[in-house]
Amino acid sequence: MIKPKTIIVNGKELIKTYSNAGKYIVQNETGGKFTEAIDIPNKFTYSESDENIPVEEEENIDEQQPV
């Protein structure tokens, strides 16, 4: 689901938009695909894509094989 969140940066109100389902968001006006977006209020609208954002796996140092 698309989640907008009001944030304050340098005293200015901005809107951070992201998917809480780990999906890309698509800017409706341009078709641009993002993991998250930060905009001035009421500037752009977003839809959630069907595409998952890839999750990087952390490498566990203890499980590495000796060289």
FENQUIKA-V319685 format. One record per backbone hydrogen bond with DSSP energy under -0.5 kcal/mol. CO is the residue of the C=O (numbers start at 0). NH is the residue of the N-H. Records with the same first field share a line. If there is no record, write none. Layout:
CO=NH ; NH
This chain:
0=19
2=17
4=15
6=8 ; 13
8=11
11=8
12=40
13=6 ; 15
14=16 ; 38
15=4
16=36
17=2
18=21
21=52
23=48
24=33
25=27 ; 46
26=29 ; 30
31=26
33=24
34=18
36=16
38=14
39=42
44=27 ; 28
46=25
50=23
53=55
58=60
59=62
60=63
